[in-house]
Amino acid sequence: PPALPMHPSSARVLTATLDDSAVLLSFRLGLADGITVLCRRAAETDFLTLAEDDDSPVVDSRPKLRPDQPEIRIYRAILHYDDGETLQLSNELRVVVP
């Protein structure tokens, strides 16, 4: 697929906090019509969809792939404008789940 342009305020679109072993992802839609929140865990090669058009925050409470080791998760979002005609990427976040 073609590369998507970055949102002009990409650093302010997606934020994350850790709550025990769950990651809470907050986002700002701004003028966007919708959002798709994606995640890739350290051992995975592709980003998987966590949520689409959900209210903020999105909670990632999936168990770690290896329960005995910390896990790096990389999150990003795609913002949808003009009923999906225009898409822009958010910032990318790295979170370590202990």
Disulfide bonds with the S-S distance in Angstrom:
none
